[in-house]
Amino acid sequence: MKLFTPDGSELLEVSRLEWNGQALVVKGMIMGTMPMTAAIRPAEARRGLRLLNLGVFLFLVTVLFRWWKK
């Protein structure tokens, strides 16, 4: 999975998600060069869910079935 900046350049490439004890571990590369490992703790995951409103939730569900046009 890749995350992009608004101008279209690559910001983060997630290569792996792992469950490690009580945390979700995200591994990847920042800007294609710097390795990154981040842990998402349960409390932070709950805070992240608070960022979702109905519109964002519906978009996330439908984005899985959309084609991207450049």
PDB file of N, CA, C, O and CB in Angstrom:
ATOM      1  N   MET A   1       0.854  -1.159   0.000  1.00  0.00           N
ATOM      2  CA  MET A   1       0.000   0.000   0.000  1.00  0.00           C
ATOM      3  C   MET A   1       0.899   1.221   0.000  1.00  0.00           C
ATOM      4  O   MET A   1       1.889   1.270   0.730  1.00  0.00           O
ATOM      5  CB  MET A   1      -0.971  -0.001   1.215  1.00  0.00           C
ATOM      6  N   LYS A   2       0.557   2.207  -0.818  1.00  0.00           N
ATOM      7  CA  LYS A   2       1.330   3.441  -0.889  1.00  0.00           C
ATOM      8  C   LYS A   2       0.450   4.620  -0.493  1.00  0.00           C
ATOM      9  O   LYS A   2      -0.734   4.666  -0.825  1.00  0.00           O
ATOM     10  CB  LYS A   2       1.911   3.646  -2.308  1.00  0.00           C
ATOM     11  N   LEU A   3       1.037   5.561   0.214  1.00  0.00           N
ATOM     12  CA  LEU A   3       0.380   6.822   0.549  1.00  0.00           C
ATOM     13  C   LEU A   3       1.102   7.929  -0.201  1.00  0.00           C
ATOM     14  O   LEU A   3       2.331   7.949  -0.273  1.00  0.00           O
ATOM     15  CB  LEU A   3       0.384   7.086   2.099  1.00  0.00           C
ATOM     16  N   PHE A   4       0.322   8.855  -0.761  1.00  0.00           N
ATOM     17  CA  PHE A   4       0.879   9.908  -1.596  1.00  0.00           C
ATOM     18  C   PHE A   4       0.582  11.281  -1.011  1.00  0.00           C
ATOM     19  O   PHE A   4      -0.391  11.453  -0.277  1.00  0.00           O
ATOM     20  CB  PHE A   4       0.330   9.809  -3.013  1.00  0.00           C
ATOM     21  N   THR A   5       1.419  12.254  -1.337  1.00  0.00           N
ATOM     22  CA  THR A   5       1.179  13.642  -0.962  1.00  0.00           C
ATOM     23  C   THR A   5       0.141  14.223  -1.924  1.00  0.00           C
ATOM     24  O   THR A   5      -0.144  13.611  -2.954  1.00  0.00           O
ATOM     25  CB  THR A   5       2.509  14.478  -0.987  1.00  0.00           C
ATOM     26  N   PRO A   6      -0.426  15.384  -1.614  1.00  0.00           N
ATOM     27  CA  PRO A   6      -1.404  15.980  -2.535  1.00  0.00           C
ATOM     28  C   PRO A   6      -0.853  16.250  -3.937  1.00  0.00           C
ATOM     29  O   PRO A   6      -1.621  16.272  -4.899  1.00  0.00           O
ATOM     30  CB  PRO A   6      -1.917  17.267  -1.955  1.00  0.00           C
ATOM     31  N   ASP A   7       0.470  16.458  -4.075  1.00  0.00           N
ATOM     32  CA  ASP A   7       1.025  16.705  -5.405  1.00  0.00           C
ATOM     33  C   ASP A   7       1.356  15.414  -6.165  1.00  0.00           C
ATOM     34  O   ASP A   7       1.841  15.475  -7.295  1.00  0.00           O
ATOM     35  CB  ASP A   7       2.273  17.554  -5.284  1.00  0.00           C
ATOM     36  N   GLY A   8       1.100  14.252  -5.559  1.00  0.00           N
ATOM     37  CA  GLY A   8       1.260  12.978  -6.251  1.00  0.00           C
ATOM     38  C   GLY A   8       2.571  12.252  -5.993  1.00  0.00           C
ATOM     39  O   GLY A   8       2.762  11.149  -6.506  1.00  0.00           O
ATOM     40  N   SER A   9       3.476  12.830  -5.219  1.00  0.00           N
ATOM     41  CA  SER A   9       4.729  12.131  -4.933  1.00  0.00           C
ATOM     42  C   SER A   9       4.515  11.110  -3.811  1.00  0.00           C
ATOM     43  O   SER A   9       3.666  11.284  -2.937  1.00  0.00           O
ATOM     44  CB  SER A   9       5.844  13.141  -4.544  1.00  0.00           C
ATOM     45  N   GLU A  10       5.305  10.053  -3.869  1.00  0.00           N
ATOM     46  CA  GLU A  10       5.152   8.965  -2.900  1.00  0.00           C
ATOM     47  C   GLU A  10       5.680   9.391  -1.536  1.00  0.00           C
ATOM     48  O   GLU A  10       6.803   9.880  -1.419  1.00  0.00           O
ATOM     49  CB  GLU A  10       5.884   7.698  -3.384  1.00  0.00           C
ATOM     50  N   LEU A  11       4.871   9.202  -0.521  1.00  0.00           N
ATOM     51  CA  LEU A  11       5.256   9.569   0.840  1.00  0.00           C
ATOM     52  C   LEU A  11       5.654   8.339   1.649  1.00  0.00           C
ATOM     53  O   LEU A  11       6.690   8.341   2.314  1.00  0.00           O
ATOM     54  CB  LEU A  11       4.111  10.308   1.537  1.00  0.00           C
ATOM     55  N   LEU A  12       4.838   7.292   1.597  1.00  0.00           N
ATOM     56  CA  LEU A  12       5.052   6.122   2.434  1.00  0.00           C
ATOM     57  C   LEU A  12       4.587   4.878   1.697  1.00  0.00           C
ATOM     58  O   LEU A  12       3.498   4.855   1.123  1.00  0.00           O
ATOM     59  CB  LEU A  12       4.317   6.266   3.781  1.00  0.00           C
ATOM     60  N   GLU A  13       5.413   3.851   1.718  1.00  0.00           N
ATOM     61  CA  GLU A  13       5.018   2.555   1.173  1.00  0.00           C
ATOM     62  C   GLU A  13       4.979   1.562   2.323  1.00  0.00           C
ATOM     63  O   GLU A  13       6.009   1.251   2.919  1.00  0.00           O
ATOM     64  CB  GLU A  13       5.999   2.078   0.042  1.00  0.00           C
ATOM     65  N   VAL A  14       3.785   1.065   2.632  1.00  0.00           N
ATOM     66  CA  VAL A  14       3.618   0.086   3.698  1.00  0.00           C
ATOM     67  C   VAL A  14       3.824  -1.292   3.082  1.00  0.00           C
ATOM     68  O   VAL A  14       3.135  -1.669   2.134  1.00  0.00           O
ATOM     69  CB  VAL A  14       2.203   0.207   4.384  1.00  0.00           C
ATOM     70  N   SER A  15       4.784  -2.043   3.632  1.00  0.00           N
ATOM     71  CA  SER A  15       5.082  -3.363   3.086  1.00  0.00           C
ATOM     72  C   SER A  15       4.517  -4.496   3.929  1.00  0.00           C
ATOM     73  O   SER A  15       4.315  -5.604   3.432  1.00  0.00           O
ATOM     74  CB  SER A  15       6.566  -3.533   2.950  1.00  0.00           C
ATOM     75  N   ARG A  16       4.263  -4.220   5.210  1.00  0.00           N
ATOM     76  CA  ARG A  16       3.790  -5.304   6.071  1.00  0.00           C
ATOM     77  C   ARG A  16       3.042  -4.752   7.281  1.00  0.00           C
ATOM     78  O   ARG A  16       3.418  -3.727   7.851  1.00  0.00           O
ATOM     79  CB  ARG A  16       4.969  -6.177   6.531  1.00  0.00           C
ATOM     80  N   LEU A  17       1.992  -5.444   7.653  1.00  0.00           N
ATOM     81  CA  LEU A  17       1.274  -5.208   8.904  1.00  0.00           C
ATOM     82  C   LEU A  17       1.386  -6.483   9.727  1.00  0.00           C
ATOM     83  O   LEU A  17       1.091  -7.571   9.234  1.00  0.00           O
ATOM     84  CB  LEU A  17      -0.236  -4.811   8.652  1.00  0.00           C
ATOM     85  N   GLU A  18       1.808  -6.352  10.966  1.00  0.00           N
ATOM     86  CA  GLU A  18       1.973  -7.519  11.835  1.00  0.00           C
ATOM     87  C   GLU A  18       1.326  -7.242  13.176  1.00  0.00           C
ATOM     88  O   GLU A  18       1.263  -6.095  13.617  1.00  0.00           O
ATOM     89  CB  GLU A  18       3.468  -7.876  12.015  1.00  0.00           C
ATOM     90  N   TRP A  19       0.851  -8.281  13.820  1.00  0.00           N
ATOM     91  CA  TRP A  19       0.322  -8.194  15.173  1.00  0.00           C
ATOM     92  C   TRP A  19       1.429  -8.646  16.108  1.00  0.00           C
ATOM     93  O   TRP A  19       1.921  -9.768  15.987  1.00  0.00           O
ATOM     94  CB  TRP A  19      -0.981  -9.063  15.352  1.00  0.00           C
ATOM     95  N   ASN A  20       1.827  -7.793  17.034  1.00  0.00           N
ATOM     96  CA  ASN A  20       2.907  -8.110  17.956  1.00  0.00           C
ATOM     97  C   ASN A  20       2.435  -7.841  19.375  1.00  0.00           C
ATOM     98  O   ASN A  20       2.515  -6.710  19.855  1.00  0.00           O
ATOM     99  CB  ASN A  20       4.182  -7.290  17.631  1.00  0.00           C
ATOM    100  N   GLY A  21       1.947  -8.868  20.041  1.00  0.00           N
ATOM    101  CA  GLY A  21       1.442  -8.685  21.406  1.00  0.00           C
ATOM    102  C   GLY A  21       0.202  -7.825  21.404  1.00  0.00           C
ATOM    103  O   GLY A  21      -0.828  -8.226  20.862  1.00  0.00           O
ATOM    104  N   GLN A  22       0.280  -6.649  22.001  1.00  0.00           N
ATOM    105  CA  GLN A  22      -0.859  -5.734  22.090  1.00  0.00           C
ATOM    106  C   GLN A  22      -0.836  -4.649  21.022  1.00  0.00           C
ATOM    107  O   GLN A  22      -1.702  -3.774  21.034  1.00  0.00           O
ATOM    108  CB  GLN A  22      -0.893  -5.094  23.450  1.00  0.00           C
ATOM    109  N   ALA A  23       0.122  -4.674  20.099  1.00  0.00           N
ATOM    110  CA  ALA A  23       0.253  -3.586  19.124  1.00  0.00           C
ATOM    111  C   ALA A  23       0.176  -4.117  17.696  1.00  0.00           C
ATOM    112  O   ALA A  23       0.532  -5.263  17.421  1.00  0.00           O
ATOM    113  CB  ALA A  23       1.575  -2.834  19.335  1.00  0.00           C
ATOM    114  N   LEU A  24      -0.292  -3.262  16.801  1.00  0.00           N
ATOM    115  CA  LEU A  24      -0.248  -3.509  15.372  1.00  0.00           C
ATOM    116  C   LEU A  24       1.015  -2.837  14.860  1.00  0.00           C
ATOM    117  O   LEU A  24       1.173  -1.627  15.020  1.00  0.00           O
ATOM    118  CB  LEU A  24      -1.539  -2.976  14.638  1.00  0.00           C
ATOM    119  N   VAL A  25       1.917  -3.596  14.247  1.00  0.00           N
ATOM    120  CA  VAL A  25       3.197  -3.069  13.780  1.00  0.00           C
ATOM    121  C   VAL A  25       3.107  -2.835  12.282  1.00  0.00           C
ATOM    122  O   VAL A  25       2.729  -3.726  11.523  1.00  0.00           O
ATOM    123  CB  VAL A  25       4.368  -4.037  14.122  1.00  0.00           C
ATOM    124  N   VAL A  26       3.461  -1.613  11.864  1.00  0.00           N
ATOM    125  CA  VAL A  26       3.450  -1.220  10.460  1.00  0.00           C
ATOM    126  C   VAL A  26       4.905  -1.081  10.018  1.00  0.00           C
ATOM    127  O   VAL A  26       5.676  -0.339  10.626  1.00  0.00           O
ATOM    128  CB  VAL A  26       2.644   0.122  10.234  1.00  0.00           C
ATOM    129  N   LYS A  27       5.278  -1.804   8.949  1.00  0.00           N
ATOM    130  CA  LYS A  27       6.638  -1.724   8.419  1.00  0.00           C
ATOM    131  C   LYS A  27       6.578  -1.207   6.996  1.00  0.00           C
ATOM    132  O   LYS A  27       5.681  -1.566   6.232  1.00  0.00           O
ATOM    133  CB  LYS A  27       7.351  -3.105   8.476  1.00  0.00           C
ATOM    134  N   GLY A  28       7.544  -0.355   6.641  1.00  0.00           N
ATOM    135  CA  GLY A  28       7.563   0.183   5.297  1.00  0.00           C
ATOM    136  C   GLY A  28       8.740   1.093   5.065  1.00  0.00           C
ATOM    137  O   GLY A  28       9.721   1.071   5.808  1.00  0.00           O
ATOM    138  N   MET A  29       8.629   1.905   4.009  1.00  0.00           N
ATOM    139  CA  MET A  29       9.675   2.840   3.619  1.00  0.00           C
ATOM    140  C   MET A  29       9.070   4.228   3.481  1.00  0.00           C
ATOM    141  O   MET A  29       8.019   4.399   2.862  1.00  0.00           O
ATOM    142  CB  MET A  29      10.357   2.398   2.296  1.00  0.00           C
ATOM    143  N   ILE A  30       9.740   5.216   4.061  1.00  0.00           N
ATOM    144  CA  ILE A  30       9.314   6.603   3.939  1.00  0.00           C
ATOM    145  C   ILE A  30      10.068   7.218   2.770  1.00  0.00           C
ATOM    146  O   ILE A  30      11.296   7.147   2.713  1.00  0.00           O
ATOM    147  CB  ILE A  30       9.565   7.404   5.265  1.00  0.00           C
ATOM    148  N   MET A  31       9.343   7.817   1.845  1.00  0.00           N
ATOM    149  CA  MET A  31       9.883   8.473   0.654  1.00  0.00           C
ATOM    150  C   MET A  31      10.813   7.562  -0.138  1.00  0.00           C
ATOM    151  O   MET A  31      11.744   8.029  -0.794  1.00  0.00           O
ATOM    152  CB  MET A  31      10.623   9.735   1.049  1.00  0.00           C
ATOM    153  N   GLY A  32      10.555   6.257  -0.073  1.00  0.00           N
ATOM    154  CA  GLY A  32      11.299   5.296  -0.869  1.00  0.00           C
ATOM    155  C   GLY A  32      12.701   4.987  -0.401  1.00  0.00           C
ATOM    156  O   GLY A  32      13.372   4.160  -1.020  1.00  0.00           O
ATOM    157  N   THR A  33      13.183   5.618   0.672  1.00  0.00           N
ATOM    158  CA  THR A  33      14.566   5.399   1.070  1.00  0.00           C
ATOM    159  C   THR A  33      14.756   5.047   2.542  1.00  0.00           C
ATOM    160  O   THR A  33      15.663   4.282   2.871  1.00  0.00           O
ATOM    161  CB  THR A  33      15.354   6.607   0.760  1.00  0.00           C
ATOM    162  N   MET A  34      13.944   5.572   3.417  1.00  0.00           N
ATOM    163  CA  MET A  34      14.174   5.403   4.848  1.00  0.00           C
ATOM    164  C   MET A  34      13.241   4.342   5.425  1.00  0.00           C
ATOM    165  O   MET A  34      12.023   4.520   5.401  1.00  0.00           O
ATOM    166  CB  MET A  34      13.982   6.736   5.584  1.00  0.00           C
ATOM    167  N   PRO A  35      13.794   3.230   5.949  1.00  0.00           N
ATOM    168  CA  PRO A  35      12.942   2.196   6.549  1.00  0.00           C
ATOM    169  C   PRO A  35      12.221   2.722   7.790  1.00  0.00           C
ATOM    170  O   PRO A  35      12.747   3.561   8.522  1.00  0.00           O
ATOM    171  CB  PRO A  35      13.779   0.960   6.914  1.00  0.00           C
ATOM    172  N   MET A  36      11.021   2.218   8.009  1.00  0.00           N
ATOM    173  CA  MET A  36      10.218   2.683   9.122  1.00  0.00           C
ATOM    174  C   MET A  36       9.503   1.504   9.753  1.00  0.00           C
ATOM    175  O   MET A  36       9.002   0.621   9.057  1.00  0.00           O
ATOM    176  CB  MET A  36       9.214   3.753   8.669  1.00  0.00           C
ATOM    177  N   THR A  37       9.459   1.498  11.081  1.00  0.00           N
ATOM    178  CA  THR A  37       8.647   0.552  11.830  1.00  0.00           C
ATOM    179  C   THR A  37       7.881   1.360  12.860  1.00  0.00           C
ATOM    180  O   THR A  37       8.476   2.078  13.663  1.00  0.00           O
ATOM    181  CB  THR A  37       9.520  -0.576  12.504  1.00  0.00           C
ATOM    182  N   ALA A  38       6.572   1.245  12.836  1.00  0.00           N
ATOM    183  CA  ALA A  38       5.725   1.994  13.772  1.00  0.00           C
ATOM    184  C   ALA A  38       4.761   1.031  14.444  1.00  0.00           C
ATOM    185  O   ALA A  38       4.297   0.070  13.830  1.00  0.00           O
ATOM    186  CB  ALA A  38       4.947   3.134  13.044  1.00  0.00           C
ATOM    187  N   ALA A  39       4.465   1.295  15.705  1.00  0.00           N
ATOM    188  CA  ALA A  39       3.524   0.462  16.456  1.00  0.00           C
ATOM    189  C   ALA A  39       2.282   1.277  16.776  1.00  0.00           C
ATOM    190  O   ALA A  39       2.374   2.412  17.244  1.00  0.00           O
ATOM    191  CB  ALA A  39       4.174  -0.084  17.760  1.00  0.00           C
ATOM    192  N   ILE A  40       1.127   0.692  16.521  1.00  0.00           N
ATOM    193  CA  ILE A  40      -0.147   1.319  16.860  1.00  0.00           C
ATOM    194  C   ILE A  40      -0.708   0.567  18.051  1.00  0.00           C
ATOM    195  O   ILE A  40      -1.060  -0.608  17.949  1.00  0.00           O
ATOM    196  CB  ILE A  40      -1.152   1.308  15.645  1.00  0.00           C
ATOM    197  N   ARG A  41      -0.786   1.247  19.172  1.00  0.00           N
ATOM    198  CA  ARG A  41      -1.300   0.637  20.396  1.00  0.00           C
ATOM    199  C   ARG A  41      -2.823   0.670  20.390  1.00  0.00           C
ATOM    200  O   ARG A  41      -3.418   1.470  19.668  1.00  0.00           O
ATOM    201  CB  ARG A  41      -0.747   1.361  21.645  1.00  0.00           C
ATOM    202  N   PRO A  42      -3.465  -0.188  21.186  1.00  0.00           N
ATOM    203  CA  PRO A  42      -4.931  -0.230  21.200  1.00  0.00           C
ATOM    204  C   PRO A  42      -5.583   1.124  21.493  1.00  0.00           C
ATOM    205  O   PRO A  42      -6.583   1.471  20.865  1.00  0.00           O
ATOM    206  CB  PRO A  42      -5.393  -1.230  22.222  1.00  0.00           C
ATOM    207  N   ALA A  43      -5.041   1.881  22.423  1.00  0.00           N
ATOM    208  CA  ALA A  43      -5.627   3.187  22.744  1.00  0.00           C
ATOM    209  C   ALA A  43      -5.548   4.131  21.544  1.00  0.00           C
ATOM    210  O   ALA A  43      -6.478   4.896  21.288  1.00  0.00           O
ATOM    211  CB  ALA A  43      -4.913   3.813  23.959  1.00  0.00           C
ATOM    212  N   GLU A  44      -4.436   4.074  20.810  1.00  0.00           N
ATOM    213  CA  GLU A  44      -4.292   4.943  19.636  1.00  0.00           C
ATOM    214  C   GLU A  44      -5.220   4.498  18.514  1.00  0.00           C
ATOM    215  O   GLU A  44      -5.735   5.336  17.774  1.00  0.00           O
ATOM    216  CB  GLU A  44      -2.837   4.949  19.143  1.00  0.00           C
ATOM    217  N   ALA A  45      -5.441   3.198  18.374  1.00  0.00           N
ATOM    218  CA  ALA A  45      -6.384   2.702  17.363  1.00  0.00           C
ATOM    219  C   ALA A  45      -7.794   3.196  17.670  1.00  0.00           C
ATOM    220  O   ALA A  45      -8.537   3.575  16.765  1.00  0.00           O
ATOM    221  CB  ALA A  45      -6.360   1.155  17.302  1.00  0.00           C
ATOM    222  N   ARG A  46      -8.156   3.191  18.947  1.00  0.00           N
ATOM    223  CA  ARG A  46      -9.488   3.712  19.325  1.00  0.00           C
ATOM    224  C   ARG A  46      -9.594   5.200  19.029  1.00  0.00           C
ATOM    225  O   ARG A  46     -10.636   5.668  18.569  1.00  0.00           O
ATOM    226  CB  ARG A  46      -9.770   3.455  20.822  1.00  0.00           C
ATOM    227  N   ARG A  47      -8.528   5.946  19.287  1.00  0.00           N
ATOM    228  CA  ARG A  47      -8.540   7.385  18.952  1.00  0.00           C
ATOM    229  C   ARG A  47      -8.669   7.592  17.452  1.00  0.00           C
ATOM    230  O   ARG A  47      -9.338   8.523  17.003  1.00  0.00           O
ATOM    231  CB  ARG A  47      -7.260   8.075  19.466  1.00  0.00           C
ATOM    232  N   GLY A  48      -8.028   6.724  16.678  1.00  0.00           N
ATOM    233  CA  GLY A  48      -8.118   6.817  15.225  1.00  0.00           C
ATOM    234  C   GLY A  48      -9.524   6.569  14.712  1.00  0.00           C
ATOM    235  O   GLY A  48      -9.959   7.208  13.754  1.00  0.00           O
ATOM    236  N   LEU A  49     -10.235   5.648  15.339  1.00  0.00           N
ATOM    237  CA  LEU A  49     -11.620   5.386  14.935  1.00  0.00           C
ATOM    238  C   LEU A  49     -12.515   6.586  15.171  1.00  0.00           C
ATOM    239  O   LEU A  49     -13.514   6.762  14.473  1.00  0.00           O
ATOM    240  CB  LEU A  49     -12.169   4.187  15.681  1.00  0.00           C
ATOM    241  N   ARG A  50     -12.172   7.411  16.144  1.00  0.00           N
ATOM    242  CA  ARG A  50     -12.970   8.628  16.398  1.00  0.00           C
ATOM    243  C   ARG A  50     -12.859   9.635  15.259  1.00  0.00           C
ATOM    244  O   ARG A  50     -13.701  10.524  15.134  1.00  0.00           O
ATOM    245  CB  ARG A  50     -12.525   9.288  17.706  1.00  0.00           C
ATOM    246  N   LEU A  51     -11.825   9.503  14.426  1.00  0.00           N
ATOM    247  CA  LEU A  51     -11.665  10.413  13.294  1.00  0.00           C
ATOM    248  C   LEU A  51     -12.651  10.109  12.165  1.00  0.00           C
ATOM    249  O   LEU A  51     -12.879  10.944  11.290  1.00  0.00           O
ATOM    250  CB  LEU A  51     -10.242  10.337  12.767  1.00  0.00           C
ATOM    251  N   LEU A  52     -13.228   8.921  12.192  1.00  0.00           N
ATOM    252  CA  LEU A  52     -14.159   8.522  11.143  1.00  0.00           C
ATOM    253  C   LEU A  52     -15.556   9.060  11.422  1.00  0.00           C
ATOM    254  O   LEU A  52     -16.093   8.898  12.517  1.00  0.00           O
ATOM    255  CB  LEU A  52     -14.197   7.000  11.013  1.00  0.00           C
ATOM    256  N   ASN A  53     -16.127   9.697  10.422  1.00  0.00           N
ATOM    257  CA  ASN A  53     -17.545  10.038  10.496  1.00  0.00           C
ATOM    258  C   ASN A  53     -18.257   9.203   9.436  1.00  0.00           C
ATOM    259  O   ASN A  53     -17.604   8.445   8.718  1.00  0.00           O
ATOM    260  CB  ASN A  53     -17.790  11.590  10.279  1.00  0.00           C
ATOM    261  N   LEU A  54     -19.542   9.318   9.325  1.00  0.00           N
ATOM    262  CA  LEU A  54     -20.299   8.476   8.402  1.00  0.00           C
ATOM    263  C   LEU A  54     -19.832   8.650   6.960  1.00  0.00           C
ATOM    264  O   LEU A  54     -19.707   7.667   6.229  1.00  0.00           O
ATOM    265  CB  LEU A  54     -21.783   8.792   8.505  1.00  0.00           C
ATOM    266  N   GLY A  55     -19.575   9.877   6.549  1.00  0.00           N
ATOM    267  CA  GLY A  55     -19.140  10.125   5.178  1.00  0.00           C
ATOM    268  C   GLY A  55     -17.801   9.482   4.867  1.00  0.00           C
ATOM    269  O   GLY A  55     -17.633   8.882   3.805  1.00  0.00           O
ATOM    270  N   VAL A  56     -16.840   9.600   5.785  1.00  0.00           N
ATOM    271  CA  VAL A  56     -15.522   8.997   5.578  1.00  0.00           C
ATOM    272  C   VAL A  56     -15.632   7.471   5.597  1.00  0.00           C
ATOM    273  O   VAL A  56     -14.988   6.793   4.797  1.00  0.00           O
ATOM    274  CB  VAL A  56     -14.523   9.481   6.661  1.00  0.00           C
ATOM    275  N   PHE A  57     -16.430   6.941   6.491  1.00  0.00           N
ATOM    276  CA  PHE A  57     -16.628   5.491   6.549  1.00  0.00           C
ATOM    277  C   PHE A  57     -17.199   4.958   5.243  1.00  0.00           C
ATOM    278  O   PHE A  57     -16.714   3.956   4.718  1.00  0.00           O
ATOM    279  CB  PHE A  57     -17.554   5.125   7.710  1.00  0.00           C
ATOM    280  N   LEU A  58     -18.217   5.615   4.719  1.00  0.00           N
ATOM    281  CA  LEU A  58     -18.818   5.171   3.456  1.00  0.00           C
ATOM    282  C   LEU A  58     -17.825   5.285   2.306  1.00  0.00           C
ATOM    283  O   LEU A  58     -17.785   4.417   1.434  1.00  0.00           O
ATOM    284  CB  LEU A  58     -20.079   5.991   3.143  1.00  0.00           C
ATOM    285  N   PHE A  59     -17.021   6.351   2.295  1.00  0.00           N
ATOM    286  CA  PHE A  59     -15.994   6.488   1.266  1.00  0.00           C
ATOM    287  C   PHE A  59     -14.987   5.343   1.343  1.00  0.00           C
ATOM    288  O   PHE A  59     -14.620   4.779   0.312  1.00  0.00           O
ATOM    289  CB  PHE A  59     -15.274   7.835   1.405  1.00  0.00           C
ATOM    290  N   LEU A  60     -14.537   4.990   2.546  1.00  0.00           N
ATOM    291  CA  LEU A  60     -13.577   3.895   2.702  1.00  0.00           C
ATOM    292  C   LEU A  60     -14.138   2.570   2.198  1.00  0.00           C
ATOM    293  O   LEU A  60     -13.409   1.773   1.607  1.00  0.00           O
ATOM    294  CB  LEU A  60     -13.171   3.758   4.164  1.00  0.00           C
ATOM    295  N   VAL A  61     -15.415   2.332   2.423  1.00  0.00           N
ATOM    296  CA  VAL A  61     -16.034   1.103   1.942  1.00  0.00           C
ATOM    297  C   VAL A  61     -16.095   1.103   0.416  1.00  0.00           C
ATOM    298  O   VAL A  61     -15.797   0.085  -0.209  1.00  0.00           O
ATOM    299  CB  VAL A  61     -17.445   0.938   2.537  1.00  0.00           C
ATOM    300  N   THR A  62     -16.475   2.221  -0.190  1.00  0.00           N
ATOM    301  CA  THR A  62     -16.632   2.264  -1.647  1.00  0.00           C
ATOM    302  C   THR A  62     -15.309   2.398  -2.390  1.00  0.00           C
ATOM    303  O   THR A  62     -15.219   2.004  -3.552  1.00  0.00           O
ATOM    304  CB  THR A  62     -17.531   3.408  -2.028  1.00  0.00           C
ATOM    305  N   VAL A  63     -14.282   2.943  -1.747  1.00  0.00           N
ATOM    306  CA  VAL A  63     -13.003   3.142  -2.444  1.00  0.00           C
ATOM    307  C   VAL A  63     -12.371   1.803  -2.838  1.00  0.00           C
ATOM    308  O   VAL A  63     -11.576   1.751  -3.776  1.00  0.00           O
ATOM    309  CB  VAL A  63     -12.030   3.942  -1.554  1.00  0.00           C
ATOM    310  N   LEU A  64     -12.709   0.744  -2.146  1.00  0.00           N
ATOM    311  CA  LEU A  64     -12.176  -0.575  -2.487  1.00  0.00           C
ATOM    312  C   LEU A  64     -12.636  -1.053  -3.856  1.00  0.00           C
ATOM    313  O   LEU A  64     -11.992  -1.912  -4.460  1.00  0.00           O
ATOM    314  CB  LEU A  64     -12.582  -1.583  -1.439  1.00  0.00           C
ATOM    315  N   PHE A  65     -13.740  -0.508  -4.352  1.00  0.00           N
ATOM    316  CA  PHE A  65     -14.319  -0.959  -5.612  1.00  0.00           C
ATOM    317  C   PHE A  65     -14.163   0.063  -6.738  1.00  0.00           C
ATOM    318  O   PHE A  65     -14.780  -0.083  -7.793  1.00  0.00           O
ATOM    319  CB  PHE A  65     -15.778  -1.273  -5.416  1.00  0.00           C
ATOM    320  N   ARG A  66     -13.355   1.082  -6.526  1.00  0.00           N
ATOM    321  CA  ARG A  66     -13.163   2.125  -7.540  1.00  0.00           C
ATOM    322  C   ARG A  66     -11.870   1.894  -8.310  1.00  0.00           C
ATOM    323  O   ARG A  66     -10.930   1.292  -7.791  1.00  0.00           O
ATOM    324  CB  ARG A  66     -13.148   3.519  -6.888  1.00  0.00           C
ATOM    325  N   TRP A  67     -11.825   2.371  -9.546  1.00  0.00           N
ATOM    326  CA  TRP A  67     -10.623   2.345 -10.371  1.00  0.00           C
ATOM    327  C   TRP A  67     -10.004   3.720 -10.317  1.00  0.00           C
ATOM    328  O   TRP A  67     -10.718   4.722 -10.329  1.00  0.00           O
ATOM    329  CB  TRP A  67     -10.935   1.922 -11.841  1.00  0.00           C
ATOM    330  N   TRP A  68      -8.691   3.785 -10.259  1.00  0.00           N
ATOM    331  CA  TRP A  68      -7.983   5.060 -10.205  1.00  0.00           C
ATOM    332  C   TRP A  68      -7.588   5.483 -11.615  1.00  0.00           C
ATOM    333  O   TRP A  68      -6.999   4.707 -12.368  1.00  0.00           O
ATOM    334  CB  TRP A  68      -6.735   4.960  -9.293  1.00  0.00           C
ATOM    335  N   LYS A  69      -7.919   6.722 -11.960  1.00  0.00           N
ATOM    336  CA  LYS A  69      -7.537   7.272 -13.268  1.00  0.00           C
ATOM    337  C   LYS A  69      -6.488   8.339 -13.039  1.00  0.00           C
ATOM    338  O   LYS A  69      -6.668   9.223 -12.201  1.00  0.00           O
ATOM    339  CB  LYS A  69      -8.775   7.858 -14.037  1.00  0.00           C
ATOM    340  N   LYS A  70      -5.390   8.261 -13.780  1.00  0.00           N
ATOM    341  CA  LYS A  70      -4.324   9.264 -13.644  1.00  0.00           C
ATOM    342  C   LYS A  70      -4.571  10.460 -14.511  1.00  0.00           C
ATOM    343  O   LYS A  70      -3.770  11.395 -14.515  1.00  0.00           O
ATOM    344  CB  LYS A  70      -2.983   8.668 -13.984  1.00  0.00           C
TER     345      LYS A  70
END
